[in-house]
């Protein structure tokens, strides 16, 4: 066994060890402590430097040890890497300031825990951007401004998503502001992220004065020009500064760009390549032609300045007309600076914005809500594990062990890709726990079939895994395809769910097909277990599923129609703050009121949705209570809070209207994601099975999505951002169950060449009924624990999961399979036209030739 499974053993150990390495450390470590532990040279001297940095923070001269240390190194021209951290090789960077910045950023990143929490669990930062009235010009008109603000929201959403997997909030406030909330980020430790978020990325190409320099004019600047400073790296790596006279009015703007990307030149230096549009190329040729003609008249080489957000990045000389599709921005960029600049250039804002305020945001969930959510997740995992051990005994223990490996790999990969863990994300992981045991259930049920045929335990193991393998792979590939669409077309929580579920698919395949198989094979071959007892609640289900398919189809679609009718009747009322916007109220207070109590007061006042948080303005000690509620509810909410907690001294500073954090484009992307998911399901099932199967799979999945939406609205819930992702998650669950039923029908068609189609379908469903029910039970237990013990958005998510689990199980039996039967008019000959389901015939001998 050892030699045969050597690759599995090595692979399992390697993945487990790598996962532990990626996951640790889980919690953040203080920057000062971590940096001190990493100093390998002159440790005492570096400790003294850190003490000086702390003294500056205590005196209010710096916001953090990180910022103070960077300032001290700059003032004293210290090369921190060479002096204290010789283990870090930064020899390719010669500018000392840049070396220090790279080093300190690396130390800061390494000091952070690998599992980062979202706004609801940990908080983050909130940046409010406001239209710069001095630079807006005719953009100040209301209608034009609103259009441009919405465009800015879309661009900022795209830009922030380029950072990785996060769940940001980006929405308009009032008539001229945009609010951005970033989880697990703060301005002290992540200044470059905040800078990139607020960059309008207004790109200009401007002429440099052909004959004059700032030294020549001595303050008497020619009309239409301004003095700008160019920072660059000298030949010796030293920082150099040059002042140039640059024309205020640009010759061309960022509209001329088609795309921008970062790369390294032949000498390994980072640069940004700009690719022009057709009109941009023509205009660039005109501008450089004009400069070339001026060169001939003056006898001096002219220059064209590249200005981004009012900062001069480069001012290269122009010798001749350049009629090219591309141009370069060169300078002393680090790789990260070049990539950030390219990201900003790809999303140019033509609306000038300034930072109005920056806040540290506390967790939007109260401590008891977070505790109840974690408790619900824990209970759900324990319930699933206990059920598996009780029902499948030894097999259940193996399933739980493989599930533990599954979760280890899942969290490790999430940590490695920078995923932010939110409470809805945790709920999604708990549902993944329920669905992850499905592969084990499928294997154990197949082993039960083999044992019932009289095979040995070892032979049953081989047969069970062989027969379940194709089904497991097909089911998980369809889930991956849906996840890919969610990642490509989704944003925020939709993309986050897609990434998490995709990781869950691969971790499940690894833990089940490699780790679980290896462990069970070892137990059986070493005679550690001689039998594998399993409970069996449903030994035989004698029901004509095809017969009951038609009435079940009619009744279920009546429910769907009723739900969709309710959706149409309620109209915009089905949308929560994420989709519709609402009121934002800021209050001062004398005593803090717990967020859980604030939510309770809102519920008593009849306010269906509330997002409370405490915020501290950067640079100030004043803390404010921020309340987000549906439109026209702010006054009622504040009054109710004052009456409930008069000792708190709550006073409103004002109320403004906030726009939706999910804009029209994101809504459309969600619809596109759903449609594409159905299309991909149809294509894959048609390719792997047969077109009739594909029709059944798509109709049943669409049924589950519409049913879930309808029931969700019927029970008075409102749609929020996580709900969209949850519904797409249900699509993945539904198709998983349907594929299992279809795979058994396909197998029985091959094995029973003389049986009619109706009996094939009924027999196949009867054989997988127990497995379908067991999968539903495990997933249902996980979702039920979230529903009973979780609160807020967890309660709504788990309700969606409960509905989706029930309707997904129902549709795979009573919708998908009957539709397959009706599509082929009940005739198996129509099915056999596809080679995958043709029966296989074999020559057989006879004991009597005369027979």
Secondary structure, DSSP 8 states (H G I E B T S, - for coil): -TTTTHHHHHHHHHHHHHHHHHH---S---HHHHHHHH--SSHHHHHHHHHHHHHHHHTTS-SSHHHHHHHHHHHHT--HHHHH-TTS--TT---HHHHHHHHHHHHHHHHS-SSEE-TTTT-EEEEEEEE-HHHHGGGGSHHHHHHHHHHHHHHHHHHHHTT-S---EEEEETTTEEEEEEET--TTT-HHHHHHHH----EEEEEB-SS--HHHHTT---TTEEEEEEEEE-TTS-EEEEEEEEESS-SEEGGGEEEEEEEE-TTS-EEEEEEE-HHHHHHHHHHHHHHHHHHHHHSS-EEEEEEETTEEEEEEEE-S----SEEEEEEEE-HHHHHHHHHHHTT---S-EEEEEEEEE--SS-HHHHHHHHHHHHHHHHHHHHHHHHHHTHHHHHHHHHHHHHHHHHHHHHHHTT-EE-HHHHHHHHHHHHHHHHHHHHHHHHHHHHHHTT--HHHHHHHHHHHHHHHHHHHHHHHHHHHHHHHHH--THHHHHHHHHHHHHHHHHHIIIIIIHHHHHHHHHTTS-S------S-S-----HHHHHHHHHHHHHHHHHHHHHHHHHHGGGGB-HHHH-EEEEEEE-SS---HHHHHHHHHHTT---EEEEEEEETT---EEEEEEESTT-HHHHHHHHHHH-GGG--EEEEEEEE--SS-HHHHHHHHHHHHHHHHHHHHHHHHHT-HHHHHHHHHHHHHHHHHHHHHHHHTT--B-HHHHHHHHHHHHHHHHHHHHHHHHHHHHHHH-TTS-HHHHHHHHHHHHHHHHHHHHHHHHHHHHHHHHH--THHHHHHHHHHHHHHHHHHHIIIIIHHHHHHHTTT-HHHHTTSGGG---------S-TT-
